[in-house]
């Protein structure tokens, strides 16, 4: 089973579409753990309606504000699946995401995987831009910058055990990937766009990216446990990595996706050795 973790806050405009993108998966062995960070809009009512429609949906509400970290930690404690996947309350999945990615992991003995993703706007219109990710990822590579999208990650919880991330304010997903990769050593990309990231101002993780660098320092200092000099160096490299991602790895999709992937899809056995 896959435990899909969905943190949300004031997502009444998007949460039903997000949940439906999970329910419409061609892979059906999953549970959906939705954790509400004390929304003040109609999110709770919508989730109660969805929960009555499908028993795979489990709805939790935090007793006090916890942000995306508190919501994800709560869901991780409740998760029963072999695999953990993530989708924020305003993002979407393509219908075959779980089927393709889980098969990729099972066939190749992979414990951490991710995919590329495409950008959409607040009306779910595709923006003809995508974020490419590296084909391989390690703990060392992750230290130099988070180049994978939270909405694309799946990891094997049987190999990692329960993970709880201290709430450092922001960039907690980055901290989580560091902890996971320290345990499983390597991660690999399934080379297809299987998720849609919404460019909006209301998500739990929204905010100025350069302004997030102080959270990177705190993470490297207190979670990765580096001394101040190394933590500061890695924070500087993280800032450079962000700019590289924007310039190099954000790709125009005005032409067909198939044209981009025609040269990228290789025999998986060769890629993950």
Long-range contacts (C-beta under 8 A, 24 or more apart in sequence): 1-29, 1-30, 1-31, 1-80, 1-81, 1-82, 1-83, 2-27, 2-29, 2-30, 2-31, 2-81, 2-82, 2-83, 2-84, 2-85, 2-98, 2-102, 2-154, 3-30, 3-31, 3-33, 3-75, 3-79, 3-80, 3-81, 3-83, 3-84, 3-85, 3-157, 4-30, 4-31, 4-32, 4-33, 4-85, 4-86, 4-87, 5-33, 5-35, 5-72, 5-75, 5-76, 5-79, 5-84, 5-85, 5-86, 5-87, 6-32, 6-33, 6-34, 6-35, 6-75, 6-86, 6-87, 6-88, 6-89, 7-35, 7-37, 7-68, 7-71, 7-72, 7-75, 7-88, 7-89, 7-204, 8-34, 8-35, 8-36, 8-37, 8-39, 8-43, 8-47, 8-71, 8-88, 8-89, 8-90, 8-204, 9-36, 9-37, 9-38, 9-39, 9-43, 9-71, 9-89, 9-204, 10-39, 10-40, 10-41, 10-43, 10-202, 11-39, 11-41, 11-43, 11-89, 11-90, 11-202, 12-39, 12-41, 12-42, 12-43, 12-46, 13-90, 13-122, 14-89, 14-90, 14-198, 15-43, 15-46, 15-47, 15-89, 15-90, 16-46, 16-50, 17-92, 17-124, 18-87, 18-88, 18-89, 18-90, 18-91, 18-92, 19-47, 19-50, 19-57, 21-87, 21-92, 21-93, 21-94, 21-95, 22-87, 22-93, 23-54, 23-56, 24-95, 25-93, 25-95, 25-96, 25-97, 25-98, 25-99, 26-95, 26-96, 26-98, 26-99, 27-96, 27-98, 27-99, 27-102, 30-56, 30-81, 30-85, 30-98, 31-56, 31-57, 31-58, 31-79, 31-80, 31-81, 32-56, 32-57, 32-58, 33-58, 33-60, 33-75, 33-78, 33-79, 34-58, 34-59, 34-60, 34-89, 35-60, 35-61, 35-62, 35-70, 35-71, 35-72, 35-74, 35-75, 36-60, 36-61, 36-62, 36-71, 37-62, 37-65, 37-66, 37-67, 37-68, 37-70, 37-71, 37-204, 38-62, 38-64, 38-65, 43-89, 66-167, 67-167, 67-169, 67-172, 67-204, 68-172, 68-173, 68-204, 68-205, 69-165, 69-166, 69-167, 69-168, 69-172, 70-167, 71-204, 72-165, 72-172, 72-173, 72-176, 73-164, 73-165, 73-167, 76-162, 76-163, 76-164, 77-162, 77-164, 79-157, 81-157, 82-156, 82-157, 82-158, 83-154, 83-155, 83-156, 83-157, 84-154, 84-155, 84-157, 85-153, 85-154, 86-150, 86-151, 86-153, 86-173, 87-151, 87-195, 88-150, 88-151, 88-203, 88-204, 88-205, 89-203, 89-204, 90-198, 90-200, 90-202, 90-203, 91-151, 91-195, 91-196, 91-197, 91-198, 92-120, 92-124, 92-195, 92-196, 92-198, 93-151, 93-194, 93-195, 93-196, 94-193, 94-194, 94-195, 94-196, 96-194, 97-194, 97-195, 98-154, 100-190, 100-192, 100-194, 101-154, 101-190, 101-194, 102-154, 104-188, 104-190, 104-268, 105-154, 105-156, 107-268, 108-188, 108-268, 108-269, 108-272, 110-187, 110-188, 110-272, 111-155, 111-156, 111-159, 111-160, 111-184, 111-187, 112-137, 112-153, 112-154, 112-155, 112-156, 112-177, 112-180, 112-181, 112-184, 112-186, 112-187, 112-188, 113-153, 113-154, 113-155, 113-187, 113-188, 113-189, 113-190, 114-148, 114-149, 114-152, 114-153, 114-154, 114-187, 114-189, 114-190, 115-149, 115-152, 115-189, 115-190, 115-191, 115-192, 115-193, 115-194, 115-195, 116-152, 116-189, 116-191, 116-192, 116-193, 116-194, 117-149, 117-151, 117-152, 117-193, 117-194, 117-195, 117-196, 117-197, 118-193, 118-195, 118-196, 118-197, 118-253, 119-196, 119-197, 119-198, 119-199, 120-196, 120-197, 120-198, 120-199, 121-198, 121-199, 121-200, 122-198, 122-199, 122-200, 124-196, 124-198, 126-196, 126-253, 127-199, 128-252, 128-253, 128-254, 129-250, 129-251, 129-252, 129-253, 130-193, 130-250, 130-251, 130-253, 130-257, 130-260, 131-197, 131-245, 131-249, 131-250, 131-251, 132-249, 132-250, 132-251, 133-189, 133-249, 134-189, 135-188, 135-189, 135-191, 135-271, 136-186, 136-187, 136-188, 136-189, 136-271, 137-181, 137-186, 137-187, 137-188, 137-189, 138-181, 138-185, 138-186, 138-187, 139-178, 139-181, 139-182, 139-185, 142-174, 142-177, 142-178, 142-181, 143-178, 143-220, 143-224, 143-234, 144-234, 144-237, 144-238, 144-241, 145-237, 145-238, 145-240, 145-241, 145-242, 145-244, 145-245, 146-171, 146-173, 146-174, 146-177, 146-238, 146-241, 147-241, 147-245, 147-249, 148-177, 148-187, 148-189, 149-195, 149-197, 150-205, 151-195, 151-196, 151-197, 152-194, 152-195, 153-177, 155-180, 155-184, 155-187, 156-184, 159-183, 159-184, 160-184, 165-223, 166-222, 166-223, 168-215, 168-218, 168-219, 168-222, 168-223, 169-215, 169-218, 170-205, 170-207, 170-212, 170-215, 171-212, 171-215, 171-216, 171-219, 173-205, 174-216, 174-219, 175-219, 175-223, 175-224, 178-219, 178-223, 178-224, 179-223, 188-271, 188-272, 191-261, 191-264, 191-265, 191-266, 192-261, 192-265, 193-257, 209-242, 210-239, 210-242, 213-238, 213-239
